[in-house]
Amino acid sequence: MATFCMQTLGCEVSAINTVNYSNHVAYKMVKGRKTMAEEVADVWTGLKNARLDRFDMMLSGYCPSAALVEEVGKIAHELKSRSSPFFWVLDPVMGDNGRIYVAEDTVPVYKKLLPDADLILPNQFEAELLSGEEIKNVSGVARAISKLHKEHGIPHVLITSVRLAEDSESMFCVGSTANSKKEPRAFRISIPLFPVFFSGTGDMFASLMVGRLRQAANEAKLLDKPHWKSPDEVDAVHQPLAKAAEKVLASMHAVLLDTTKHYEAAWRETLDESEQERHVRLTRAAEVRLVRNSKLLVSPPMVPGLVAQPLDSA
């Protein structure tokens, strides 16, 4: 999914798989294997030997072991140490809804790598793990983002899905680009919810952000600036990060809306199936309809309400 999204937005992509599975795990049955850190290192060496290692961005996502997270960090550090500009988008996939689904020794490794990242894309639970702050309200979100900027030196933070106690019916995407004093310039975008469980939306969001953030930074003439950061006088909602997030969420809303309609049609079918057969059929129906809706990635529709607002107006 991630490779397709980036290529659709015009990115030339070299993909290194961190797992090789027959299908995603929501099917409750899977064949394949996790990639070892040594295999990723070997592929990276091959790219360097072939002089195919000139990249200006890197997106890293799910890594099944602490050793693999460390290896990915080494690659990012090597690329950032070169003279040409390089931007690392780190999606620290560790868990969700209060549950860690990677080895617990992965968490401190991610924390160690944070200073090298230009943009991190944690969900609410992952942001809590990395910042040490509990997120239950707007002030909790603000504290977590401030800590990630100031203590870990991360220029851009985008928490992909936040549920607040004072608004349990909504979900928010909350982001911030630090100013020169490492102070937050935070915004929020309210996200419409769907009554379907989708797999891969985190990968979809992260990969679309790669293309859209680079586009927004280019339009703001920031590609030659450190971390693509705007001057201090640019407010939260006019940051390239906010503009990119608006487009990404609009594309995702349109694609997921079409997928939901397909899922609901499948759900209404009355077939004589076992529970397992029904689960597989509905899981298949919930597969994100990405390829047939690729035009929505390139040209996102206008979606009312998907507009960045200052976080303190929540």
C-alpha positions in Angstrom: 0.0 0.0 0.0 2.7 2.5 1.0 4.7 2.1 -2.2 1.7 2.5 -4.4 0.5 5.6 -2.6 4.0 7.3 -3.0 4.3 6.2 -6.6 0.9 7.6 -7.4 2.0 11.0 -6.1 5.0 10.9 -8.3 7.7 9.5 -6.0 10.4 7.2 -7.2 10.5 4.5 -4.5 12.9 1.8 -3.4 11.0 -0.4 -1.0 12.6 -2.7 1.6 10.0 -5.0 3.1 10.1 -5.5 6.9 7.6 -8.4 6.6 6.7 -10.8 3.8 3.2 -11.9 4.5 0.5 -13.5 2.4 -2.0 -11.0 3.7 -2.6 -8.6 6.6 -3.2 -10.0 10.1 -6.8 -9.0 10.4 -7.7 -12.2 8.5 -6.6 -14.1 11.6 -4.5 -16.4 9.4 -1.3 -15.5 7.7 1.7 -17.2 6.0 5.1 -15.7 5.5 7.9 -14.4 7.7 9.3 -11.3 9.4 12.4 -9.7 7.9 15.6 -10.0 9.9 17.7 -7.0 10.6 20.6 -8.7 8.8 18.5 -9.0 5.6 17.7 -5.3 5.6 21.3 -4.4 6.1 22.2 -6.7 3.2 19.7 -5.1 0.9 20.9 -1.6 1.9 24.5 -2.7 1.1 23.4 -3.9 -2.3 21.7 -0.5 -3.0 24.9 1.3 -2.1 27.1 -1.0 -4.2 24.9 -0.3 -7.2 24.9 3.5 -6.5 21.2 3.4 -5.9 21.4 5.1 -2.5 20.7 8.7 -3.4 17.5 9.5 -1.6 16.1 12.8 -0.3 13.4 11.2 1.9 12.8 8.0 3.8 9.7 6.6 5.3 10.0 3.9 7.9 7.1 2.0 9.4 6.5 -1.3 11.2 9.6 -3.1 12.4 9.0 -6.4 14.2 12.1 -6.3 16.4 14.3 -3.9 18.2 17.3 -5.0 16.1 15.4 -4.0 12.9 14.5 -0.6 14.4 18.2 -0.1 15.2 19.2 -1.1 11.6 16.6 1.3 10.1 18.0 4.0 12.4 21.5 3.4 11.1 20.4 3.8 7.5 18.6 7.0 8.3 21.6 8.3 10.3 23.9 7.5 7.4 21.7 9.3 4.9 21.3 12.3 7.1 25.1 12.6 7.6 25.7 13.2 3.9 25.9 16.7 2.5 22.7 16.6 0.4 19.4 17.4 2.2 17.5 14.4 3.6 14.2 14.2 5.4 13.2 11.2 7.6 9.5 10.4 8.2 9.4 8.0 11.1 6.2 6.1 11.9 7.0 4.5 15.2 4.6 1.5 15.0 4.4 0.0 18.4 0.8 -0.5 19.4 -2.7 1.0 19.7 -5.6 1.3 22.1 -3.4 0.9 25.1 -1.7 -2.3 23.9 1.9 -2.8 22.7 2.1 -5.3 19.8 5.9 -5.3 19.3 8.6 -6.5 21.7 8.8 -4.0 24.7 12.5 -3.5 24.1 11.6 -1.8 20.9 10.2 1.3 22.7 13.6 2.6 24.1 15.2 2.0 20.7 12.6 4.3 19.1 13.2 6.9 21.8 16.9 6.9 21.0 16.3 7.5 17.3 13.9 10.4 17.7 16.5 13.2 17.4 17.3 12.0 13.9 13.7 12.1 12.7 12.3 15.2 10.9 8.7 14.1 11.2 7.1 11.4 13.5 3.7 10.0 13.0 2.6 8.2 16.2 -1.0 7.4 17.1 -2.3 8.5 20.5 -0.9 5.5 22.4 2.5 5.7 20.7 2.7 9.4 21.5 2.1 8.6 25.1 4.8 6.0 25.1 7.3 8.3 23.5 6.5 11.5 25.5 5.6 9.9 28.8 2.5 12.1 28.9 -1.0 10.8 29.3 -3.3 12.2 26.5 -6.9 12.5 27.6 -7.7 16.2 26.8 -6.3 19.1 24.8 -3.8 20.1 27.5 -2.4 16.5 27.5 -1.9 16.6 23.7 -0.2 20.0 24.0 2.1 18.7 26.8 3.0 15.6 24.8 3.8 17.6 21.6 5.8 20.2 23.6 7.9 17.4 25.2 8.6 15.7 21.8 9.7 19.1 20.4 11.8 20.2 23.3 13.3 17.1 24.9 13.7 15.0 21.7 14.4 17.8 19.2 11.7 16.6 16.7 10.9 19.4 14.2 7.5 18.1 13.1 5.0 15.9 15.1 1.7 14.6 13.7 -0.4 12.5 16.0 -2.5 10.6 13.6 -5.6 9.7 15.7 -6.5 11.3 19.0 -9.7 10.7 21.0 -10.4 13.3 23.7 -12.5 12.7 26.8 -14.4 15.9 26.2 -15.4 14.8 22.7 -15.8 11.1 22.7 -17.8 11.0 19.4 -14.9 12.5 17.3 -11.4 11.7 16.4 -8.7 14.3 15.6 -5.4 14.5 13.8 -3.1 16.8 15.8 0.1 18.2 14.4 2.8 20.8 15.1 5.9 22.3 13.6 8.2 23.7 16.2 9.4 27.3 16.0 13.1 28.4 16.5 12.6 28.1 20.3 11.3 24.5 19.9 7.8 25.7 20.9 4.8 24.1 19.4 2.7 25.6 16.6 -0.1 23.1 17.0 -3.2 22.5 14.9 -6.0 19.9 14.9 -8.2 18.5 12.2 -11.5 16.7 13.0 -11.8 13.4 11.3 -15.1 11.8 10.3 -15.5 8.2 11.5 -16.6 5.1 9.6 -18.3 2.1 11.1 -15.8 -0.3 9.6 -12.4 -1.6 10.7 -9.8 -1.0 8.0 -6.3 -2.4 7.8 -3.4 -0.4 6.4 -4.8 3.1 7.0 -1.7 4.0 9.0 0.5 3.0 6.1 -1.7 4.9 3.7 -1.6 8.1 5.8 2.2 8.0 6.3 2.9 7.3 2.6 0.6 10.1 1.4 2.2 12.5 3.8 5.6 11.8 2.2 4.4 13.1 -1.1 2.1 15.9 0.1 4.5 17.3 2.7 7.3 17.5 0.1 4.8 19.2 -2.3 3.7 21.7 0.4 7.3 22.4 1.4 8.3 23.0 -2.2 5.4 25.4 -2.7 6.6 27.3 0.4 10.1 27.3 -1.0 11.5 25.4 2.1 13.2 22.4 0.5 16.6 24.0 1.0 15.8 25.0 4.6 16.7 22.7 7.6 13.8 20.3 8.3 11.6 22.2 5.9 10.6 24.5 8.8 8.7 27.8 8.1 9.8 31.1 9.7 8.5 31.8 13.2 5.9 34.3 11.9 4.0 31.5 10.0 1.2 30.3 12.3 0.1 26.7 12.9 -2.6 26.3 10.3 -0.5 27.7 7.5 2.4 25.3 8.0 3.2 22.9 5.2 2.5 20.1 7.7 -1.1 21.3 8.1 -1.7 21.9 4.4 -0.3 18.4 3.7 -2.5 16.8 6.4 -5.6 18.4 5.0 -5.0 16.9 1.5 -4.0 13.5 2.9 -7.2 13.3 5.0 -9.4 14.4 2.2 -8.0 11.6 -0.1 -8.4 9.0 2.7 -11.9 10.1 3.5 -13.0 9.7 -0.1 -11.3 6.3 -0.6 -12.6 4.9 2.8 -16.1 6.2 2.0 -16.1 4.1 -1.2 -14.7 1.1 0.7 -17.4 1.4 3.3 -20.2 1.3 0.7 -18.6 -1.9 -0.8 -18.3 -3.4 2.7 -21.9 -2.6 3.6 -23.1 -4.3 0.4 -21.1 -7.4 1.3 -22.5 -7.4 4.8 -26.1 -7.3 3.6 -25.6 -10.5 1.6 -27.3 -13.5 3.3 -25.1 -16.5 2.6 -25.0 -19.8 4.4 -21.5 -19.5 5.7 -19.6 -20.6 8.8 -18.4 -17.8 11.2 -14.9 -18.2 9.8 -16.0 -17.9 6.2 -18.1 -14.8 7.0 -15.2 -13.2 8.8 -12.9 -13.8 5.8 -15.5 -12.5 3.4 -16.1 -9.3 5.4 -12.4 -8.7 6.0 -11.9 -9.0 2.2 -14.7 -6.6 1.6 -13.0 -4.1 4.0 -9.8 -4.1 2.0 -9.1 -0.4 1.2 -10.1 0.1 -2.5 -7.0 2.0 -3.3 -6.1 1.2 -6.9 -9.6 1.8 -8.4 -9.6 5.1 -6.5 -6.1 6.3 -7.3 -7.5 9.4 -8.9 -8.7 10.5 -5.4 -5.1 10.3 -4.2 -3.9 12.6 -7.0 -6.9 15.0 -6.8 -8.5 14.9 -3.3 -12.1 16.2 -3.2 -13.2 19.1 -1.0 -14.5 17.6 2.3 -16.4 20.0 4.6 -14.8 20.2 8.0 -11.4 18.7 7.0 -9.7 22.0 7.7 -6.8 22.7 10.1 -7.7 24.8 13.2 -5.5 26.0 16.0 -5.3 23.3 18.7 -6.3 25.7 21.4 -9.7 26.3 19.7 -10.7 22.6 20.3 
